[in-house]
Amino acid sequence: MARERGHLTAEPDAVGAAAGAQGVSALLGELARAPEVELGSAWEHVLRPGAVVGRFELVREIGRGGFGVVYEARDRELGRSVAFKAVRAGDRTSLQEERLLREAEAAARLSHPNIVTVYDAGRCEHGPYLVLELLRGRALAERLSGEPPALRESLRVASEVASALAHAHAEGVVHRDLSPGNVFLCDDGRVKVLDFGLSHAFGRRRISGGTPGYMAPEQWRGAPEDERTDVYALGVMLYRMISGTLPFPEDEDGRATMGPKAAPALEVPDAAPLGALVARMLAKDPVDRPRDGAAVAAALLALRAELDSAPAPARPAPAGRPPHPRRRWAAAALAAVALALIAGGVSLRQRQGLDSPPAGAGEARVMVAVADFENHTGEPELGGLSGMLITSLEQSRRLSVLTRVRMLDILRQLGRENVAGVDEALGREVARSAGVRALVLASIRRFDDLYSIELKALDPLTSEYLFTLKETGRGKASVPKMIDRLSEETRQRLRESPAEVSASRVDVASATTGDFEAYASFFRGDQAMDATRYEQALSEYRAALAADPGFALAHYRIAYLGEFTGIDPSARRASIEAAMRSADRVPEKERLLIQAWKAHVDGDGERAHQLYARAVAAYPQDKEVLYMAGDLHFHEGNLPEALGLFERALALDPFWEPALMHVVDALGKLGRVDEVLARARRWVERVPGGASYRSLAHAELLAGRIEDAERDARRALELDGNIFSRTALAEALMLGERYGEAEALLRPATEPGAAPTDRMKASAQLAAALAYQGRRRAALEVLDRLPSRTPGPNEPSQRLLLLLGEPSHDAARAEVVRLAAAGVRWDGLPTILALTGELEAAAEHARALEPGPARALYEAVAAWRGGDRERALALLGPLLDNPRRGGDVGFAATWIAANVALEARRDEDAIASLRGVRQLPGGLTRSWMYPRSFYLEALALERLGQRARARESLDHLLALLRGADPDLPLLAEAKALQRRLAAPARAARR
């Protein structure tokens, strides 16, 4: 509590807090009725060491500021040291406000590890006083007078302050005077927030002697204050701790704070998302800030967990230079679980009969679930109205609304599979499992052209109805407006002010669609998408657009799914452009996702990541948001970032197939094979289905256990029969050199009548199976039969990957030059340009490559093609330490290292790399590298004088190529080498 060192003797206790609440309430009542006196004059003659006030003996002064003078004192009855604060009361008019009396009482009742405890309050002839716990340490203001804290320390302090704010905000208490002078750093490492809600209650709206730089714009204007006022102050504190300065350092009258100019960007290279968070906290308009302390606490928790999982910087992270585009983080699994707990907790404060016990840190939102509407109209298209109501309620910053997908996830985890609808009984199960405090039940009826919706909010713990609402309207077209009105009234009944509702409301018909058939199709499409039935989902989204061609969300879904289902990029671009035309009307979450995907389609990865980061910060409990953000990182090769986001999605739905599959893939590409196996086995044990067995097969392939992988892939195919299991089995067969079986398995899925997604995936695998056998002409024909399409971002063409296997790079060079001219970009483009001899073009495209494995691979190939083999091998060395960890880059590096070593006549090294290639998966490129590796191995063995072993390698290769194209160059080379190796043997026999 003080500006100099004191002594902490007692922990907060509930009895003391309760007494403090009663005392503060009585004290304020007395002060409001007391006659005017000169402020503080009576205390000045009494406050001295040795003085006794009531049962408290003053020991020494330990601080001044805020709204009083603080002494260390001894409670002579309880025998403990305390902080005695002589209060300088302010304006009596404010003390008479009933709202302030209630808030002060609530502030005194706060009990949280990061909030100083009020033990008691009273009044003597000298004036009012408070008795609080005594702390040892110093104020943050004193700490900031020196060097700025390190990044980790700054985040820790801010996190504990945010935790205190989250608890207080959940209890309806706003600090209003938060600054470094009111944040105390205890010697035992704890952080305590002082004067919570009391300075304002005692009539000191602006603390004399305080720091104006921490006041929010609305405070300078005298406008209403709420939780976001505290968020602003914490944002200023974070800014100062990181940068060492205030965002508006010379602002003594609030002009800069109130002005339109935003605070200077806080640039933190070691924690890029932190700058974006602080920028939101310092937004001039409160609506643009995080809603309360809980939102900030959740974001900071994730950032701290991510920082803890990375190496600590040697010194505080500097400000003043832009963050590196690829220096983004993704939360670890521990952070995901903790974040889910924080965002998932709720606390209903007293309002119209709603009462709940005090909330813990971070429990600021009321969690709400919406069961499916009971549709008594006989019109099936009105069956998806719960989705519309959820969309409308999601706009609230006071509520945490379970999406329907999330509700189905919870039911699956409870053993409720294949749920068609969420009725009241299932809704209660979800509510009890997820800690929901308000379950919304609604029904719609029709009487001629009169439609009526009745809504009830139920407390699932007590089975008591919290409130009931009813709306009626003429004609079906009136239903969306009825949904809007019901949503707004529900939000207000659940503790949201009319101003807050108005600031974040949406017109649900405009935000989604006014056509109920379109919405019903979209609703079904989302369910199919969540179940990974992508073709069915696309069919439903197209049906939605047939009913309403302007349905932005349906356009967006097609644009998104199209990248993974073979839709041509031009069609995908048309879909995202159509979605963007109406993006200003859709809800915030969907608008961010649309804008992010548009940036991705445009090739602006930096903006796409920024938009996804905003969506993740705003909707940390939406598994789809987390997954989409991670998926973009995954397909760009940013595997640690992707892995963290996927893990956070799994914290919400532990067995969600898309996230689990990508976790397995990411761990595999990172070389963490043991983890992949362990994760896949747990998945099979818990959910023995096609997806889990398929993942186990993939993990076994990574571990080199081909027979086990084939067995489990067959089991997956038996269970679900889908294309993913089919291609997994085909891969296992090919790695076991059973190409004919793989070919027979894949061909039916490549025929023109097959589903587009199935055909695209199976054709790539079939081309590989043929290329392994030297049937390259047939392999190219399979790819050419696919509908013509230009690859999208981060997507090399399959034809190019196959053409790279030709001894002459003429065809590959023409293809890669064509792709580059068409604007196709991916990290491997400079490497392939260099590989085909286009060194100038490669150098031009390599300028966009950031430091990392892809750039190192390019530089190695450029050095090799430029004649510097030693530099090439030196650059490849780090990529070969664990080629599995490098994923596709590690595979390519292993192959290139073998070729460079051969040219340098380092034959032993070449053989080791060639055998490494044969142990790694690699798709279409492996289909020509694998057979050629035996030929190159034979060449190296011949030079080493190991002719018998060379003949064995050649014999193996020729067995693989027994059905090869007669004019296959590799076949001719192998036969020529075979003749050369056989010549000495014949001569010896003669």
Secondary structure, 3 states (H helix, E strand, C coil): CCCCCCCCCCCCCHHHHHHHHHHHHHHHHHHHHCCCCCCCHHHHCCCCCCCEECCEEEEEEEEEECCEEEEEEEECCCCEEEEEEEECCCCHHHHCCHHHHHHHHHHHHCCCCCECCEEEEEEECCEEEEEECCCCEEEHHHHCCCCCCCHHHHHHHHHHHHHHHHHHHHCCCCCCCCCHHHEEEECCCCEEECCCCHHHHCCCCCCCCCCHHHCCHHHHHCCCCCHHHHHHHHHHHHHHHHHCCCCCCCCCCCHHHHCCCCCCCCCCCCCHHHHHHHHHHCCCCHHHCCCCHHHHHHHHHHHHHHHHCCCCCCCCCCCCCCCCCCCCCCCCHHHHHHHHHHHHCCCCCCECCECCCCCCCCCCCEEEEECCCEECCCCHHHHHHHHHHHHHHCCCCCEEECCHHHHHHHHHHCCCCCCCCCCHHHHHHHHHHHCCCEEEEEEEEEECCEEEEEEEEEECCCCEEEEEEEEEEECHHHHHHHHHHHHHHHHHHCCCCHHHHHHHCCCHHHHCCCCHHHHHHHHHHHHHHHCCCHHHHHHHHHHHHHHCCCCHHHHHHHHHHHHHHCCCHHHHHHHHHHHHHCHHHCCHHHHHHHHHHHHHHCCCHHHHHHHHHHHHHHCCCCHHHHHHHHHHHHHCCCHHHHHHHHHHHHHHCCCCHHHHHHHHHHHHHCCCHHHHHHHHHHHHHHCCCHHHHHHHHHHHHHCCCHHHHHHHHHHHHHHHCCHHHHHHHHHHHHHCCCHHHHHHHHHHHHCCCCCHHHHHHHHHHHHHHHHHCCCHHHHHHHHHCCCCCCCCCCCCCHHHHHHCCCCCCHHHHHHHHHHHHCCCCCCCHHHHHHHCCCHHHHHHHHCCCCCCHHHHHHHHHHHHHCCCHHHHHHHHHHHHCCCCCCHHHHHHHHHHHHHHHHHCCCHHHHHHHHHHHHCCCCHHHHHHHHHHHHHHHHHHHHHCCCHHHHHHHHHHHHHHCCCCCCCCHHHHHHHHHHHHHHHHHHHHHC
